């Protein structure tokens, strides 16, 4: 995702964290969008309830293929919606 942002001339801070550390990291970083790995899709509702930013689960195919460009483009589209 970071490479896709740079390739598109977008200055973005993209980070990953564990589910256990997510709340602390979100308080610290204040992201514009939250993309969840498929393995923690059960947390989607919880994050949607407490955050005022778009929250979405990354498609299993894009996650498995490590298609950072496609995930990045989806994140940008969620921010723009």
Beta strands, then each sheet from edge to edge (+ up, - down):
strand 1: 33-36
strand 2: 54-57
sheet 1: 1+ 2+
end
